[in-house]
Amino acid sequence: MAEHYKKSEITLKGIGVSPGIAVEQVQLLSLQTQPIVQRDITPEEIPLEIARFEMALMATHDQLKLIQKQVADVLGDEHASIFEAHMLVVDDRTFIEDVIRGLEKDLINIEPILQTVANRYADMLAKMEDSYLSERATDIRDVTKRIMANLVGKTLDQMAQINDPCIVVAHDLAPSDTASIDRKLVQGFVTDLGSVTSHTSIMAKALEVPAVVGLHNITAVVSAGDFILIDGSRGRVYVHPTDARLAEYKKRAEDQEQILSKLDTLRDKPPETQDGYLVPISANIELLEELDVIEARGAKGIGLFRTEFLFLTGDSLPDEEEQATAYEQAARSQYPSNVVIRTLDFGADKLPSNFQMPDEMNPFLGDRAIRLCLSRPKLFKTQLRAILRASVNENVRIMYPMVSCVQEVLDANAILHECMDELRTKNIPFNENILIGTMIEVPSAALVADLIAPHVSFFSLGTNDLIQYTMAVDRGNENVAHLYQPTHIAILRLIDNVVKVSRKHNLWTCVCGQMAASPILVPLLIGLGVDELSVSPSQAPLIKGVIRKLHYSDAVDLARKALTSSSAEHVEKLCHEMIERVAPEVLELSE
């Protein structure tokens, strides 16, 4: 092994999408492009070509179903639902008929026609400004490769090439490639292409495989058998790492393990500052399977239950009974701690396969979340009645997403009261005094929080969207990601305004976005007066560790300085210096 390290070390910076450290030999995956042979056909051969195409589509559908089942068994239905998008391509009659029309028009075999039509669809999506939609071009290309392979009887299982421990290096990895990763062999992966919003990146994190994407030319820099070290937290890749670099990361991995062990001992201790200021930590969850780990990781209750994930699997939308059962299970498991159930945040990147919506130019600014629910009262009322039925536990709260004005709250509350009347008529019990809140993730809502406050009991700051909408930046777009600044003064002023309004109206304010899970920003949020932090269960020990080392008075002083600062960089520096002073060990886990 030593001779490999005599080569000069090369440092590359990409996008860290799945944390962790790995060092191993490179397994370079080829692009596996299948040469397309074009041949003329007669009109009499058209039915034969259509039959070949239909058989390839059926084989592809069956393969995707099998991959989906394998992913569901390992990672759960939420991640398996990624392949719904792939199967939609296979089952899309418009796409299929476009191919058949091309076949009849050009009188050539099916392969070049399929490639032309698929490229047109993929290129159209790739040009879209919305990063989520542009990433779907990868899905179309992945499915097309699979259909093409089935047309000629070839296999697409790239991971079958791997027999020894390695770090996979590829131009890109399709979600189906990632799904078939053997975690005993694949220690991590790096790719030329990719972003934080790609399905491959999402699955890498779920599989807990360290991954760095968006390196542009990693496949040209490395050769099979080279040793590389990847740091999935920092997005760094070291080709031919030196002995000193290996020693540094070996120590870092050991240090991280010790820190995590110490944090685990805080599980039953209160999230309280050194001077006695309590900052409750609740959990963000998507799946009922996560209920068991909330208390085990030291959180109390649910600050954000993303209900749309109940709708993203299965052949039909869950009815009132199914939803009520799920919400009651969550409420009972956390009693007496609060369970905040967010109403459907459908639209944009989250739509069940059986839910029909017209195409929109910019779905992230379109008919989604509370807007969609208000325009589909039957769907909305089914969910509201289910939540009300679960509220007999008296720890259930309702929260509306993506509110942008007070009228939306008034309209939603009116429908909620209709649901209450319907349940009363049927003598179905519910909590008459259920608390209602709104997400604050749109700048307009933050600015008119004083008008919304009289109609709700709490605010929850969704900082991910609040930052993106305020700064007009998609953090998944590497060209503008540097403008995504949680410490920008505009963001701090919006948070400050919401907190002040909240206190004036005797409400409480929670932060459930990524800012709450950032140890460096936690003191700033506490100093700004946020009442509660809601994070993924896995982040709870780290955040509790920071809170317990802080002095509340120092956090208030930090917030005061931040609000009078002139730059996001200066605020970030102040936050970093505070953590370096009071809890330097957490920097090992967050940078």
Secondary structure, 3 states (H helix, E strand, C coil): CHHHHHCCCEEEECEEEECCEEEEEEEECCCCCCCCCCCECCHHHHHHHHHHHHHHHHHHHHHHHHHHHHHHHHHCHHHHCHHHHHHHHHHCHHHHHHHHHHHHHHCECHHHHHHHHHHHHHHHHHCCCCHHHHHHHHHHHHHHHHHHHHHHCCCCCHHHHCCCCEEEEECCCCHHHHHCCCCCCEEEEEECCCCCCCHHHHHHHHHCCCEEECCCCHHHHCCCCCEEEEECCCCEEEECCCHHHHHHHHHHHHHHHHHHHHHHCCCCCCCECCCCCECCEEEEECCHHHHHHHHHCCCCCEEEEEHHHHCCCCCCCCCHHHHHHHHHHHHHHHCCCCEEEECCCCECCECCCCCCCCCCCCHHHCCCHHHHHHHCHHHHHHHHHHHHHHHHHCCEEEEECCCCCHHHHHHHHHHHHHHHHHHHHCCCCCCCCCEEEEEECCHHHHHCHHHHHHHCCEEEECHHHHHHHHHCCCCCCCCCHHHCCCCCHHHHHHHHHHHHHHHHCCCEEEECCHHHHCCCCHHHHHHHCCCEEEECHHHHHHHHHHHCCCCHHHHHHHHHHHHCCCCHHHHHHHHHHHHHHHCHHHHHHHC
